[in-house]
Amino acid sequence: VTFSTIQRLILTAAARNVTLDCCIHDHNRTYFLHCVVIMPDHVHMLLAPHDQWTLPKILRRVKGVSSRYANERMNRFGPLWQDESFDRVLRSDEDVRKKADYICANPVRAGLASSEDQYPWIWREWVEGQRGDRQDCLSSTS
């Protein structure tokens, strides 16, 4: 799934932090999150919804909460995310890890970091998820 800010507004570092936290928060609650990358003006997530959770419901939740907290961090109000998002279902023969690796390489391809590990707004289930990084995601938002 990819979703973008309204008018390609650039998120501050604090807004990217809270957006990342909001995306990670529902990992193993409403979806299984393979990876997420917060770019300056958009978000990439690779996820598998849990039963009873649809993609529109998940995105309303993630975008709604992250919009509230990110707007606070940027001293603004109003809509933050475009209504539309781009999503694609992986075919059964596609390799999820290869897709995740491609998504996670976005900051390097965009010249924002020299390596994925150097980019602060990335979360990979097989790296940060295994270490327990950022598991108390929204504690910084209270």
N, C-alpha and C positions, 0 to 999 in steps of 0.2 A: 504494500500500500504506500502511496506517496500522496502527501497533502502539503499545500503551500500557504504561505501567509497572504493576506489581502494586499494587493498591489506590490507583491514581492518585498514587503517590509522586511528589513534586516533585523533579526532578533539580537538583542544584547547577549552578552555572556551569561548574565543572570537568568534571562528568559530562556536561553538554551538549556541551562542547568535544570530549571524547573520543568521544562518540556520533557527532557530526558527522564527525569524522575517520574513524571506522570505516565509516560509510556511504559516504564519498567514496573510501575506500581501494580498493574493488573496481571503481570506475568504469573502464570499458574493459578490465577483467580478466574478471569474471564477468557483468557487465551494463553497459549504457549507462545512465548516470544523467542524467536530464533535470534533476531538481532534488530537493533534500531540505530539509526544515524540521524543526528540533528544537524542539518546544514544551515547556513546563515538565513535562508528564507524558505526552507521546506524540510520535510521529515520523510525518511524512508523507514518502513517497518516491515519485517517478514514475520508473520504470525499465523497460528492455526487456532481459530476460535474453538472454545469449549462448547459442548452441547448446550443448547438453549441460548447461545449468544450469536447474534448475526453481526456481520461486518458493519452495517449501518448503526446498530446499537453500540457496538464497541467504539466506533469512530466518534459518535455523538458524545460518548462518555470521555474519551481521551481528549478530544478537541475542546470540549466544554470546560473541563477542569484545567487543562493546560492554558487555555485562553484566559481564564480568570487569574491564575497565578502569574502567568507571563506578563499580562497587562499590568498587574501590580508592580512587577519588577521594572517595567518600562515607563511607569507613571502615565499610562494611557488607559482609555476605556473604549468599549465598542468591540465589534467583531475583529478577531485576529486572523482566523483561518478562512480561506475560501470555502464556500459550501461544497464544491466539488472535490473529489479526490480521484486518484487513478489507482485502480486495483487490478490485479491479474492473478488468476488461479493457476497454480503450477499443475502441469500435467503429471500423471502418475510416473512417467518415465524421466521426469526432470529431477536433477540432484539438488535437494534443498541446500546442502552445504555449499555447492558451487554458486547458487544464487545468492546465498548469504555473503560469501566471499566477494562477489561482484558488488553487492550493495555496500559492504564495509570498505571497499576500495574507493568509494566516491570522494572522500576528502583528499585522498592522495591524488587522484586524477584531476581534481579541481585546484590543486596546488595549495591546499589549506594545511597540509601536514606532509612530512617526509615519509611517514609510515602510519599505518592504522593505529598502532600503539601510542603514537604521539598525539593523536586527536582526542581531545577531552570529551567530546559529545558522541561517544560511541558505546554501545553495550552489546556484547556477544555472549550468548548463553554458554558457549563452550569455553569462554575465557573469564569474563567478569562474573558470569552466573555461577561458575564453578568455584570462584573465590569468595562469592557472597558479596561482591562489591555493590554498593548502593541499594542494598535490600531494604533499608528503612527509608525508602525513597522520599516520602512526602513529609518527613519530620522537619525538614527545613522550611516548609511552607506554612507552618502554623504561626 
